[in-house]
Amino acid sequence: MGALEPWHLVVILVIALIIFGPGKVADIGGTLGKGVKDFREAVEGRSPTPPPAPAAPAAVTSGDRHCSHCGASLAADAKFCPQCGTTVATPSSAADPRVN
């Protein structure tokens, strides 16, 4: 007989379900599970799984554009640099001072 028996856990779960509701309890459980997974990976020295590689950039049309921050090539209709995420001015917004 330990200090925390299985029926104690059931009572705690029912109380949490009443307080937070079923949707929030699922969110809390998912967040708690992800936190435990990240903690274990950090303790074991493994790095988290890397994000998928970005898709190939769209074809650049006649006017080659480059990011002013990192120098990466930009698509003709790009609003953000695919390499560093910096906001870039589109040709139409550069001519129009009212556009932010």
C-alpha positions in Angstrom: 0.0 0.0 0.0 1.7 3.1 -1.2 0.7 6.7 -0.4 -0.9 7.1 -3.8 -3.2 4.2 -4.9 -4.9 3.8 -8.3 -8.3 5.1 -7.1 -6.6 8.3 -5.8 -5.5 8.9 -9.4 -9.0 8.3 -10.6 -10.4 10.9 -8.2 -7.8 13.4 -9.2 -8.6 12.9 -12.8 -12.3 13.3 -12.2 -11.7 16.5 -10.3 -9.5 17.9 -13.1 -12.2 16.9 -15.7 -14.8 18.8 -13.7 -12.6 21.9 -13.3 -11.1 22.2 -16.7 -13.5 20.3 -19.0 -12.6 17.5 -21.4 -11.0 19.7 -24.1 -8.7 21.5 -21.8 -7.6 18.3 -20.0 -6.6 16.8 -23.4 -4.6 19.9 -24.2 -2.9 19.8 -20.8 -2.1 16.1 -21.2 -0.6 16.7 -24.7 1.5 19.6 -23.4 2.7 17.7 -20.4 3.6 14.7 -22.6 5.6 16.9 -25.0 7.4 18.6 -22.1 8.4 15.2 -20.7 9.6 14.1 -24.1 11.7 17.2 -24.6 13.1 16.9 -21.1 14.1 13.2 -21.7 15.8 14.2 -25.0 17.7 17.0 -23.2 18.8 14.7 -20.4 19.9 12.0 -22.8 21.8 14.5 -25.0 19.7 13.9 -28.1 18.7 16.9 -30.1 15.0 17.2 -30.9 14.0 16.0 -34.4 15.0 18.7 -36.9 12.2 20.4 -38.8 11.6 19.3 -42.4 13.8 21.0 -45.0 12.1 24.0 -46.7 10.7 23.5 -50.1 12.7 24.7 -53.1 12.1 28.4 -53.7 9.9 29.4 -56.6 11.5 30.3 -59.9 12.8 33.9 -60.0 11.5 35.9 -62.9 13.5 38.5 -64.8 14.3 40.8 -61.9 16.7 38.9 -59.6 16.0 40.0 -56.0 18.2 39.3 -53.0 17.6 39.7 -49.2 19.3 42.7 -47.8 20.0 40.9 -44.6 21.5 37.6 -45.6 21.8 37.9 -49.4 19.6 34.9 -50.3 17.8 34.8 -53.6 14.1 35.9 -53.4 11.2 34.9 -55.6 9.5 37.7 -57.5 6.5 37.7 -55.2 8.3 37.0 -51.9 7.3 39.0 -48.8 9.7 37.3 -46.5 13.2 35.9 -47.0 13.1 32.0 -47.0 16.5 31.9 -45.4 16.3 34.3 -42.5 12.7 35.4 -42.4 13.3 39.1 -42.8 10.5 41.1 -44.3 11.5 42.2 -47.8 10.0 45.0 -49.8 8.1 44.0 -52.9 8.6 46.0 -56.1 5.1 47.5 -55.8 5.5 48.4 -52.1 9.0 50.0 -52.7 7.4 52.5 -55.2 4.4 53.2 -52.9 5.4 54.9 -49.6 1.9 54.3 -48.1 2.4 50.5 -48.0 4.1 49.3 -44.8 
